[in-house]
Amino acid sequence: MKNEDIQPAAGKGIGLLIICEVPFGGMEVIMKKKLVAVILATMVLCTACSSGKTSDVSSGKDSGSNDAQPTAGATADADSQKEAAEEPSTYDFSDREPVTLKLYMFGDADTAQCELVSEKLSEITREKLNCDVQLTRIGFGSYVTQLNLALSSGEQIDVFSPFNLSTSTLANSGQIKPLTKLLQTYGKETYEAISADDWACHTVGDDIYAVPPNKDKAMDLGFMMRKDIVDELGIDLSQVKDFNGLHDVLVKVKEAHPDMYPAVPDFGNMLGYLEVDQLSDYFGVLLDPYTSDSLKVENLFESEYYKELCTMMYGWAKEGLLMPDASTNTESGNNLIKSGKAFGRFSHMKVGFESENTNAIGMEIVTWKYAPAISVTSKLSPAWCIGENTVDAERSMALLNLMYNDPEVSNLLINGVEGVHYQILDAQKGIIGYPEGKDATTVGYARLPWGWPNEQISYLWQGDSETLWSDLNQFNLTAIQSPAKGFTFDNAMVLNEVTACQNIYTKYNPALLGGQLDPEITIPKFVEELKKAGIGTIIAEKQKQIDAWAANKK
């Protein structure tokens, strides 16, 4: 297949979505404001998983010095935005013994900085929950591995993000608590703020098992790159119409900067998501969620789409346009760009993506997009769970409720400690930035607002649009909705097959999409091994469930 035959489109064209933005990218969050104009200017509408529902906002306490607070605007109703909102409920745990709740989150942070944030958070939770909180953050490259080890060993984990682990798999393996009753009793504000459609994205059987984040719920697809090199080479991105055009850009970069990789992976994933609805795990997908209403579940790895994509990447790798051995790379794409080793990487995107990554990398970033925004169930992740081995499920739920609804808590977890990890730049508008003399590489506490429960009740970061949250809501509202949006696959009946297929997927897929393996030789082997492992059984079960789900919606 010729490269020029491959075109990005809102359907069958080659496209990519990166699931762990890391995870996939990055994202940001603000507290209670006294000025009505500021509140109304920054309020965001929280859309439902598929119906566009909204609910009331929750606000928190004043936040210390300079009289600047994150804006209350997490989930405001468009027709009844409020000047102020109720405090999150307080629950009396004074009759219980004090405990330390362990909070796990992905992303780099120095131990000393985590201890500082933990102490500041514990000052709040001692009063409200009669507990301390110990925050542990683990880098992207090892987070899932270490989390799996901790969960399987029975280690105490109270509140955590599963990152890109399946809620269904965690629930069916007995590693997380069901949350429905806990939410109704100890997480009322969170339970009421999130729509039924969004809850459905993390419901297994009859129970909710994870709290979805209040962030972007859709994504468009593109390639992010260093603006200084784009300008240096006189590249006009408006003239890049397809992957053939992107190929030519990467060739120019390689010729001008032979010591730099034109395109790099993100923790071993060159592409991440593909332009399909993965239906939880890629073992049975909707091949065209952009233009078709079909709910036919198909084998992605037998499709012409997958073969064309792998063929293109294999050709690019042979030309030296991709980082060699991409699938074994354990470094983030952003770090590779920041260090001068790379020009750019593929990613899923959203409103504010360029400024967000410019701040994270310390170099101005521009993007080229090749697929329109689409909303799928997986965009309601990374969610938040309570571990089966929690020391106190009720207090863990109350903590998660604070994380979602209390701007002081949300801002502390996202941005760290004022004067240490950030400084207030505009008290009236609630805008912050790095302290003088510090940046993303030296502050010691990575900002990953999209990874926390509610980024939309924290401060705006320097460079963000003042209308970021309302813009983000509009982005969510206008995105294409996958016909399977809201469907969650319950893999309990095929857990053994899923595990076997996952091992095979890990063996072949990253290397194929990283251009390391010849598709003509490797894909037939990949497909055959998947069939022997039971992918057909998974697809049949998934088709059965999605048909029942669709029938119940009518």
Secondary structure as GFF3:
##gff-version 3
##sequence-region A 1 554
A	DSSP	three_ten_helix	3	5	.	.	.	ID=ss1
A	DSSP	beta_strand	16	17	.	.	.	ID=ss2
A	DSSP	alpha_helix	36	42	.	.	.	ID=ss3
A	DSSP	three_ten_helix	65	67	.	.	.	ID=ss4
A	DSSP	beta_strand	99	106	.	.	.	ID=ss5
A	DSSP	alpha_helix	111	129	.	.	.	ID=ss6
A	DSSP	beta_strand	131	138	.	.	.	ID=ss7
A	DSSP	alpha_helix	140	153	.	.	.	ID=ss8
A	DSSP	beta_strand	159	160	.	.	.	ID=ss9
A	DSSP	alpha_helix	167	172	.	.	.	ID=ss10
A	DSSP	alpha_helix	180	186	.	.	.	ID=ss11
A	DSSP	alpha_helix	188	193	.	.	.	ID=ss12
A	DSSP	alpha_helix	196	200	.	.	.	ID=ss13
A	DSSP	beta_strand	203	204	.	.	.	ID=ss14
A	DSSP	beta_strand	207	208	.	.	.	ID=ss15
A	DSSP	beta_strand	219	226	.	.	.	ID=ss16
A	DSSP	alpha_helix	227	232	.	.	.	ID=ss17
A	DSSP	three_ten_helix	237	239	.	.	.	ID=ss18
A	DSSP	alpha_helix	243	256	.	.	.	ID=ss19
A	DSSP	beta_strand	261	263	.	.	.	ID=ss20
A	DSSP	beta_strand	273	274	.	.	.	ID=ss21
A	DSSP	three_ten_helix	300	302	.	.	.	ID=ss22
A	DSSP	alpha_helix	304	318	.	.	.	ID=ss23
A	DSSP	three_ten_helix	326	328	.	.	.	ID=ss24
A	DSSP	alpha_helix	333	338	.	.	.	ID=ss25
A	DSSP	beta_strand	342	349	.	.	.	ID=ss26
A	DSSP	alpha_helix	353	361	.	.	.	ID=ss27
A	DSSP	beta_strand	365	375	.	.	.	ID=ss28
A	DSSP	three_ten_helix	377	380	.	.	.	ID=ss29
A	DSSP	beta_strand	385	386	.	.	.	ID=ss30
A	DSSP	alpha_helix	393	405	.	.	.	ID=ss31
A	DSSP	alpha_helix	407	415	.	.	.	ID=ss32
A	DSSP	beta_strand	423	426	.	.	.	ID=ss33
A	DSSP	beta_strand	431	433	.	.	.	ID=ss34
A	DSSP	three_ten_helix	449	451	.	.	.	ID=ss35
A	DSSP	three_ten_helix	455	457	.	.	.	ID=ss36
A	DSSP	beta_strand	460	461	.	.	.	ID=ss37
A	DSSP	alpha_helix	468	478	.	.	.	ID=ss38
A	DSSP	beta_strand	480	481	.	.	.	ID=ss39
A	DSSP	three_ten_helix	491	494	.	.	.	ID=ss40
A	DSSP	alpha_helix	495	513	.	.	.	ID=ss41
A	DSSP	alpha_helix	519	533	.	.	.	ID=ss42
A	DSSP	alpha_helix	535	553	.	.	.	ID=ss43
###
